[in-house]
């Protein structure tokens, strides 16, 4: 006699799904959030020395310092933060959806009309 396989959907439904890759707009925001503060701090700390360099060398120095900081330190942190936020949002939606009194949805998920709104 064989036992039926475990329901894979029961385990998957108890934990939130992993966040997918960011959209191009999310990625643009994440890059901006990493690059702007990095360049600001570098300019504030190295500004006097950087002013003595010609613009091409100044840009090279800033890029050489900023790119590794952004790619290896800040972007992984921002990806983890995004995943945590999306997981938190998804888990709050599942707990709100499973509680009938917390959800104002009617049959088939359609919202109830506002009972306080007067029609006229």
HUZIVEN-V635114 format. One record per pair of residues at least 12 apart in sequence whose C-alpha atoms are under 7 Angstrom apart, sorted by the first residue. I is the first residue (numbers start at 1). GAP is how many residues later the second one is. If there is no record, write none. Layout:
i = <I;I>
gap = <GAP;GAP>
//
This chain:
i = <16;16;16;19;19;19;30;34;34;34;35;38;39>
gap = <71;74;75;64;67;68;48;36;40;41;35;28;27>
//
